[in-house]
C-alpha cells in the first residue's frame, strides 16, 4: 500500500504507536516495524508480550488484534485513539486487515487435490472466532470444487473446564482413527497442525503416508522443528502488518479509511515432509505429475510430458482429468503461475524476467495467463502481497 506524502520525515512529529496484539507473531511485527522505520514511528510492543501491561507512554495510535484477550480489548476501546485491527473480529467499527481466507483455503484444497487426496478435513476447535469458522467454510467449498469429500473434525462441543484441551485432543484422535484414508487435514494455524501431527503419531498413523497435514502461517521455528516438518500456507503476515500500519498512518492524518476489510492474498504453500506425497494409485498419472513438477520451468508442452509414459495421449488425458480434475496443460500452467507468484512476492525481478523464469515464452503470454487466473496483473499482485496498495 503506497504511503501518502503527509509530511517530510524531517518536519514530521514522531508518532508513538501501541502494538496491542494479544499474541506475538514475528511476521506481523516485522511488517509494522518496516513501515515504522519508513515514517519514523516509535513502537511500544510491550503488550504484545505481556497481556496485562498497558502502554508505557501515551500513544498516538494503536494496532491491535481484537478478540484474543478481553482485558486488552477493553484497554484499546478505552484509549479512544485511531486504531486498526488485524484479524477477523469486528467488535469495534475500526479498519481491519486480515488474510484472505478464500484464497488460503483454495490453496490448501488445491495442494491436497493435486496430490491425489479425495478426503479433505478441517480441525475445528471453536476457539479462534469468525476467522476459524470462515476458513472451515471456505475449505468445504474449495474441496467440493476439486471433487473431494469434506470432513469437519469438530472439537468445539466438548465440556469446559480444565480438561477441555484434553477432551478436544481426544475428539481429534477419535476422528483420525475413524475417517477414511488417505486423508488430508488443514489446521487453523501451524500450532493446530502440529497437534494433528502429534495425534497421528499417537494413533500410529503415518504422516504423510496415511494422513497429510498442512498448517497456516509458515512459522519457520514451528514448521521446521515439528515432529514431522510441517507444510504450511504462507499467508504473508509481513504484508498484513505493513498494510495495517499504512492504514493507521492515514487514519492518524485525518484521512478517510474504509471500514471494509482489506484482505491480503497468501503467497503460496511451502511444502515440507508432512504433505510431500502423492496419494494416487494410477502409476501413469503419478509419473506425469512428478515430471511436470520437475520440469515445468522448461519449454515443455502437454504432449512432451505425455510422451514419458506408455499410454496414448487421448487415454492419458482422460485418466489425468479423472484423477487430478484438470488437464495436463492446466497443471503445467498452474505450476508456472504458482512459481511466478512466489517470485513476484519474494524478488524484485522485472515482470518479463519472472515470466521467463517460471517457464513462459515471453512477458506477454505470462501477463495474460496471470490476469486470467488472478484477475489482476502481475504488478498489481506484487504491490498487494508486499503491502504497498
C-alpha positions in Angstrom: 0.0 0.0 0.0 1.5 3.3 -1.1 2.3 5.7 1.8 0.7 9.1 1.3 3.2 12.0 1.5 1.8 13.6 4.7 5.0 15.4 5.8 8.7 15.1 5.2 10.3 13.0 7.8 12.5 15.9 8.9 9.5 18.0 10.0 7.0 15.4 10.9 6.5 14.8 14.7 7.4 11.3 16.0 4.3 9.2 16.3 4.1 6.7 19.2 2.3 3.5 18.3 1.0 0.9 20.6 1.1 -2.7 19.4 -1.6 -4.5 21.4 -1.7 -7.8 19.6 -2.7 -10.3 22.2 -0.4 -13.0 20.7 3.0 -12.4 19.3 3.9 -13.0 15.6 7.3 -12.0 14.3 6.0 -11.7 10.7 3.3 -9.2 11.7 5.8 -7.3 13.9 8.3 -7.2 11.1 5.8 -5.7 8.7 4.7 -3.0 11.2 8.4 -2.3 12.1 9.3 -1.9 8.4 6.6 0.8 8.0 7.6 2.4 11.3 11.1 2.8 10.0 9.9 4.3 6.7 8.0 7.0 8.5 9.9 7.5 11.8 7.5 6.0 14.3 8.3 4.8 17.8 6.7 1.4 18.7 5.6 0.2 22.1 5.3 -3.6 21.7 5.2 -4.4 25.4 1.5 -5.5 25.4 2.3 -7.9 22.6 4.4 -9.9 25.1 2.6 -9.2 28.4 -1.2 -9.1 28.1 -1.7 -7.2 31.4 0.7 -4.4 30.7 -0.7 -1.1 29.4 1.2 1.4 27.3 4.4 2.9 28.9 3.5 6.3 27.4 0.5 7.9 25.8 0.3 6.6 22.3 -0.9 8.4 19.2 -2.4 5.3 17.6 -3.0 1.5 18.1 -2.5 -1.6 16.0 -4.3 -4.5 17.7 -5.6 -8.0 17.3 -9.0 -7.9 18.9 -10.8 -10.9 20.3 -7.8 -12.6 21.9 -7.7 -11.0 25.4 -10.8 -9.3 26.8 -8.8 -7.1 29.1 -6.7 -5.9 26.3 -9.7 -5.3 24.1 -11.1 -3.1 26.9 -7.9 -1.2 27.1 -7.9 -0.5 23.4 -11.5 0.6 23.5 -10.9 3.0 26.4 -8.0 4.7 24.8 -10.3 6.1 22.0 -7.4 6.6 19.6 -7.0 6.0 15.9 -6.9 2.1 15.7 -6.5 -0.6 13.1 -7.4 -4.2 13.9 -5.6 -7.2 12.4 -7.8 -10.3 12.1 -11.4 -11.3 11.9 -13.1 -9.9 15.0 -15.4 -6.9 14.3 -16.4 -5.8 17.8 -15.5 -2.2 17.1 -16.2 0.0 14.0 -12.5 0.3 13.0 -10.5 -0.5 9.9 -9.4 -4.2 9.6 -6.7 -6.1 7.8 -6.7 -9.9 7.5 -5.6 -12.8 5.4 -7.9 -13.8 2.6 -9.5 -17.0 3.9 -11.0 -17.9 0.5 -7.5 -17.9 -1.1 -5.9 -19.7 1.9 -8.5 -22.5 1.8 -8.3 -22.6 -2.0 -4.6 -23.1 -2.0 -4.9 -25.8 0.7 -7.5 -27.7 -1.2 -5.5 -27.4 -4.5 -2.4 -28.6 -2.7 -4.2 -31.7 -1.4 -6.1 -32.4 -4.6 -3.1 -32.2 -6.9 -1.5 -34.9 -4.7 -4.5 -37.2 -5.3 -6.2 -36.8 -1.9 -10.0 -37.2 -2.2 -10.8 -36.8 1.5 -10.0 -33.4 3.0 -10.7 -32.4 6.6 -10.5 -29.3 8.8 -9.8 -29.5 12.5 -12.2 -27.0 14.1 -11.7 -26.1 17.8 -14.1 -23.1 18.0 -11.5 -21.0 20.0 -10.5 -18.5 17.4 -13.7 -16.7 16.4 -15.1 -15.9 13.0 -11.8 -16.4 11.1 -11.7 -20.1 12.1 -15.3 -20.6 11.1 -14.8 -18.8 7.8 -11.7 -20.8 6.9 -13.6 -24.1 7.6 -16.5 -22.9 5.4 -14.2 -21.9 2.6 -12.2 -25.2 2.7 -15.5 -27.1 2.4 -16.4 -25.1 -0.7 -12.9 -25.5 -2.2 -12.9 -29.2 -1.6 -16.2 -29.6 -3.4 -14.8 -27.6 -6.3 -12.0 -30.1 -6.6 -14.4 -33.1 -6.4 -13.2 -34.0 -2.9 -15.2 -35.1 0.1 -15.0 -32.7 3.1 -14.9 -33.8 6.7 -15.2 -31.4 9.7 -13.5 -32.6 12.9 -15.5 -30.5 15.3 -13.9 -30.5 18.8 -15.7 -27.3 19.9 -18.6 -29.1 21.7 -16.6 -30.7 24.4 -17.3 -29.9 28.0 -15.5 -26.9 29.5 -13.1 -26.7 32.5 -9.5 -27.7 32.9 -9.9 -30.9 30.9 -11.2 -29.2 27.7 -7.9 -29.2 25.8 -7.6 -32.9 26.6 -11.2 -33.6 25.5 -10.6 -31.7 22.3 -7.4 -33.7 21.6 -9.3 -36.9 22.2 -12.0 -35.8 19.7 -9.2 -35.3 17.2 -7.7 -38.7 17.9 -11.1 -40.4 17.5 -11.7 -38.7 14.2 -8.3 -39.7 12.9 -8.9 -43.3 13.7 -12.4 -43.2 12.1 -12.1 -41.2 8.9 -11.1 -42.8 5.6 -7.5 -42.9 4.4 -5.6 -41.5 2.8 -6.7 -38.3 4.5 -5.6 -34.7 4.2 -6.1 -32.2 7.1 -5.8 -28.4 7.3 -5.2 -26.9 10.7 -6.3 -23.3 11.6 -2.7 -22.3 12.2 0.7 -24.1 12.3 0.3 -24.8 16.1 -3.0 -26.6 15.4 -1.5 -28.6 12.6 1.3 -29.7 14.9 -1.5 -31.0 17.3 -2.7 -33.0 14.3 0.7 -34.5 13.6 1.1 -35.4 17.3 -2.3 -37.1 17.3 -1.4 -39.1 14.2 1.7 -40.3 15.8 -0.2 -41.4 18.9 -2.7 -43.2 16.7 0.2 -44.8 14.8 -0.8 -43.2 11.5 1.9 -42.3 9.1 2.4 -38.6 8.2 2.2 -38.1 5.2 1.8 -41.7 4.1 -1.7 -42.1 5.6 -2.5 -38.5 6.7 -1.2 -35.4 5.0 -1.1 -32.3 7.3 -1.0 -28.6 6.4 -0.8 -25.6 8.6 -1.2 -21.9 8.0 1.3 -19.1 8.9 4.6 -20.7 7.8 6.2 -20.0 11.1 9.7 -21.5 10.4 10.5 -22.2 14.0 7.3 -24.3 14.4 7.3 -25.8 10.9 10.9 -26.8 10.6 11.1 -28.3 14.1 7.7 -30.0 14.3 7.7 -33.8 14.9 7.4 -34.1 11.1 8.5 -30.9 9.2 5.2 -29.1 8.5 3.9 -27.9 5.2 2.2 -24.5 5.6 0.3 -21.9 3.7 2.4 -18.7 3.8 -0.4 -16.1 4.4 2.0 -13.2 4.0 1.9 -11.9 7.6 4.5 -9.3 7.0 2.3 -7.6 4.3 -0.6 -7.8 6.7 1.4 -5.9 9.4 2.7 -3.4 6.8 -0.8 -2.7 5.4 -2.2 -2.3 8.9 0.5 0.3 9.7 -0.2 2.2 6.5 -4.0 2.3 7.2 -3.2 3.7 10.7 -0.9 6.3 9.3 -3.8 7.5 7.0 -6.2 7.5 9.9 -3.9 9.5 12.2 -3.5 12.0 9.4 -7.3 12.6 9.4 -7.8 10.9 6.0 -10.8 8.7 5.3 -10.2 4.9 5.8 -12.9 2.5 4.8 -14.3 0.0 7.3 -14.4 -2.6 4.5 -11.8 -5.2 5.5 -8.6 -5.3 3.5 -7.9 -8.9 2.6 -4.2 -9.8 1.8 -3.6 -12.7 -0.6 -1.4 -15.5 0.6 1.9 -16.2 -1.1 1.5 -19.9 -1.5 2.1 -23.3 0.1 5.6 -24.1 1.4 5.9 -27.8 1.0 7.7 -29.9 3.7 7.5 -33.5 4.7 4.0 -33.5 6.3 2.3 -33.3 2.9 5.0 -34.2 0.4 3.5 -37.3 -1.1 1.3 -38.4 -4.0 -1.8 -40.3 -2.9 -2.6 -41.5 -6.4 -2.9 -45.2 -7.3 -2.5 -44.7 -11.0 1.2 -45.1 -11.9 1.0 -43.1 -15.2 -0.8 -40.2 -13.6 1.6 -40.1 -10.7 4.6 -40.2 -13.1 3.2 -37.4 -15.2 2.6 -35.2 -12.1 6.2 -35.7 -10.9 7.6 -34.9 -14.4 5.5 -31.7 -14.5 6.7 -30.6 -11.0 10.3 -31.3 -12.0 10.3 -29.7 -15.5 7.5 -27.0 -15.6 10.1 -24.2 -15.9 11.4 -25.7 -19.1 9.9 -25.1 -22.6 7.7 -28.2 -22.4 4.2 -28.9 -23.8 1.5 -31.3 -22.6 2.4 -33.8 -25.4 6.1 -33.6 -24.4 5.2 -34.6 -20.9 2.7 -37.3 -22.0 5.4 -39.0 -24.1 7.1 -40.2 -20.9 4.5 -42.9 -20.3 3.3 -45.8 -22.5 -0.2 -44.6 -23.0 -1.8 -42.8 -25.9 -2.2 -39.1 -25.4 -6.0 -39.3 -25.5 -6.2 -42.1 -22.9 -3.6 -40.3 -20.7 -5.6 -37.1 -20.9 -8.8 -38.9 -19.8 -7.2 -40.6 -16.8 -5.3 -37.5 -15.8 -8.5 -35.4 -15.7 -10.3 -38.2 -13.8 -7.6 -38.3 -11.0 -6.5 -34.7 -10.9 -9.6 -32.8 -12.0 -8.0 -30.8 -14.9 -5.8 -31.4 -17.9 -2.0 -31.9 -18.2 -1.7 -28.4 -19.9 -3.7 -26.9 -17.0 -1.3 -28.5 -14.5 1.7 -27.1 -16.3 0.1 -23.7 -16.3 -0.9 -23.9 -12.7 2.6 -24.8 -11.6 4.1 -22.0 -13.6 1.7 -19.4 -12.2 2.3 -20.7 -8.7 6.1 -20.3 -9.1 5.7 -16.9 -10.7 3.6 -15.7 -7.7 6.4 -16.7 -5.4 8.9 -14.8 -7.4 6.7 -11.7 -7.5 6.3 -11.8 -3.8 9.9 -12.5 -2.9 12.1 -10.9 -5.5 12.5 -7.6 -7.4 12.9 -9.2 -10.8 11.2 -7.5 -13.7 7.8 -8.9 -14.7 9.1 -10.3 -18.0 12.1 -12.0 -16.2 9.7 -13.6 -13.7 7.6 -14.9 -16.6 10.6 -16.5 -18.3 11.9 -17.9 -15.0 8.5 -19.6 -14.5 8.5 -21.2 -17.9 6.5 -18.8 -20.1 7.8 -18.0 -23.5 7.6 -14.2 -23.0 6.2 -11.5 -20.8 3.0 -11.0 -22.8 1.9 -14.6 -22.5 2.7 -14.6 -18.8 0.8 -11.4 -18.2 -2.4 -12.6 -20.0 -2.3 -16.0 -18.2 -1.7 -14.4 -14.8 -4.6 -11.9 -15.4 -7.0 -14.8 -16.3 -6.0 -16.7 -13.2 -5.8 -14.0 -10.6 -8.0 -11.2 -12.1 -5.2 -8.8 -11.6 -1.9 -8.0 -13.3 1.4 -9.3 -12.0 2.3 -5.8 -11.0 -0.9 -5.4 -9.1 -0.4 -8.7 -7.3 3.2 -7.7 -6.3 2.0 -4.4 -4.9 -0.7 -6.1 -2.9 1.3 -9.0 -1.4 4.0 -6.6 -0.4 1.5 -4.3 1.4 2.0 -1.3 -0.8 -1.5 -0.9 -2.2 
